Amino acid sequence: MASIVQFENVGLRYGSGDETLSDISFSLNTGAFYFLTGPSGAGKTSLLKLLYLAQRATRGTVRIFGEDAGALPRTRLPGFRRRIGVVFQDFRLVPHLSAYDNIALPLRVAGVSESDIEAPVREMLAWVGLTDRGRAKPPTLSGGEQQRIAIARAVIGRPELLVADEPTGNVDPDMAERLLHLFDSLNRLGTTVVVATHDFHLLNRIPNAHMMRLEKGRLNDPTGALRNPPRGAA
Amino acid sequence: MKLSLNPNAPDRRLLDESRRTRAMTWIMAIMVFLTVLAGALGLGMFAATAQLDRQLAGRLTIQIVEPDAAVRDSQVKALRTALPRVAGVTRVAEVDRERLAELLKPWLGDTGLDPDLPMPAMIDVETRGGNGAVVEQTARAIAPGARIDRHAQWLSPVRGFMTTMSWLAVGLMLLIASATAAVVLLAARSGLDTHRDTIDVLHMLGSTDVQIARLFQRRIAFDTLLGGLLGTVAALGLVWFLQSRMALVGSEMLSGVALQQRDWFLLLLVPLGFALLATFAARRTVLRALGRTL
């Protein structure tokens, strides 16, 4: 199976402090499901930032979609970001836009015409079970509803890679399970999914998921799924 | 993102319009108001200077100071015959003696009207193309003692003042335009801070810097255009009022300050110019700021 992401001896340092991530090497298989776990402060969010191109590695090589992310000029980053969906614990919805407009945002950014936007947005609203909440603004939605809108926004562009940073952190257990079901169904459609979580109850819900564990900025490999050498496709 | 003029278009909603302040519009209204006034002053002064040049460059007065009235009159007659034949001379007119006596009355009293008192004869000459030297030469050949006053010479301080005022107006316009660019720069930076979260989301979704810059530049251009139109209307109203007051004065020199149709048109372009300036300044500011992020 081809790898969609490869990290080779990646290190990340903010400013002049200690390295937040050290010697990270792994590869993610196309179409696989990954959990990224670890205690708070282990570097999960930093690793995800490297994945969704919000940060460049201080050292080492990050290859995404076959290209060295560190060598990509700024002008090429938007094109890469459009192939990656991101979901945050704090949702990061645009508060003054309706749920409909929030979901439509990636399509509008990509220059899709308004006539071609409505159908996929309605489909996404239905997929996340919020058909009748399209006109609602985020502040009027519950945490679970906001997170489902954020997921719909992240996947409407049919991303090749979906990155979720603690997506269940602000929702109750039932909603967490529903959200995970959405990620699973997306994964079944072929999207590579990486979910950072410290909720161990969720880990067993996706039987085929691989698990990465970060501790103090270093990666452990409890399932052995990442044992393959970084350069080789798994 | 497609950009639209429709106020309800989706791209118009990306930046929270409810959080905008009208300060920018009013600042631009004041800036454009001042610029249009300065522009009107500059255009008026340039026009008046040009008119002064046209009128005075070829205008001179020949004074024949001759105690013998017969000689004086014969010199006047000879000049009135010779001068119109000089190339470029358009008008030769002797100043009426009674009018001259009337002008001297405040200084000489009734004695000024005494026919025994020798009074100079004065001949006004207008030439086209400033051919004063030939006129002067001709006049001296006929009346060697004639004094010749070139109007341009004694009005040169006035002309100098008007030229200074014209360039002062140009300087003021440039100064205000620079201040406007600085205001736009601050507004764009403030907007970037205010909408930082939205911009982060847009970046994360794959927006290009140019797409984000367009949101700001269009918004600032609209504010500038709206404020600019308000300022222009107010300023042009004031200029029109002042011009109508000047017309009542009936001064030949002040009439030259009056704006022509072309000048009004140029002043109407000021808000458009400012909108373009603001658009450029906003775009540059936003692109430079975004260029420092990943």
Contacts between the chains, C-beta under 8 A, distances in Angstrom:
chain1	res1	chain2	res2	distance
A	52	B	204	6.8
A	53	B	294	7.4
A	54	B	204	6.8
A	54	B	294	6.6
A	55	B	294	6.8
A	56	B	294	6.5
A	74	B	209	7.7
A	74	B	291	7.3
A	74	B	294	7.2
A	75	B	208	7.6
A	77	B	294	7.1
A	78	B	203	7.8
A	78	B	206	4.4
A	78	B	207	6.3
A	78	B	208	4.8
A	79	B	206	7.0
A	80	B	206	7.9
A	81	B	203	7.4
A	81	B	204	6.4
A	81	B	205	6.8
A	81	B	206	4.1
A	82	B	205	7.2
A	82	B	206	3.5
A	86	B	204	5.6
A	92	B	197	7.2
A	92	B	200	7.4
A	92	B	201	5.5
A	92	B	204	7.7
A	93	B	201	7.9
A	94	B	14	7.4
A	94	B	197	7.8
A	94	B	198	5.3
A	94	B	201	5.9
A	95	B	16	7.9
A	96	B	13	7.2
A	96	B	16	4.2
A	96	B	18	6.7
A	96	B	19	7.8
A	97	B	13	6.1
A	97	B	14	7.5
A	101	B	10	6.2
A	101	B	13	6.5
A	104	B	10	7.0
A	105	B	201	7.4
A	105	B	202	7.6
A	105	B	205	5.8
A	106	B	205	4.8
A	106	B	206	7.0
A	108	B	1	5.2
A	108	B	2	7.6
A	108	B	10	5.9
A	108	B	11	6.9
A	109	B	1	6.0
A	109	B	202	6.6
A	109	B	205	4.9
A	109	B	206	5.4
A	109	B	207	4.9
A	109	B	211	6.9
A	110	B	206	6.8
A	111	B	1	7.0
A	111	B	2	6.9
A	113	B	2	7.6
A	114	B	2	7.8
A	114	B	10	7.1
A	153	B	205	7.8
